[in-house]
């Protein structure tokens, strides 16, 4: 598996979770892998569940 930072897009509002940036407002440090985010984390824009994010390929 690649060690490069990946990006994930919310299916509902298109918010991007970028592993390089994390989510400071939720206490998620830059460099935090998506799979290491707590399962109860939600989209900061629309409240969608973590499972409603898809990996952005390429």
C-alpha positions, 0 to 999 in steps of 0.5 A, a space after each residue: 500500500 502506498 504511503 502517500 496521503 490520500 483524499 476522500 470525498 463525501 458522497 453527499 456534499 463533496 467535502 474533501 478529507 485530505 490526510 495531509 491536512 487532517 481536520 483541526 476542528 475535530 482534533 484530527 491531526 495532519 497526517 492522520 490516515 482515514 482509517 485511523 479517524 474514529 468511526 463516529 467522526 462526521 462530515 464537518 459540512 453536512 454531518 454524513 457518516 465516515 462510511 459515506 466517504 469514497 477514496 478519490 482515485 488518481 
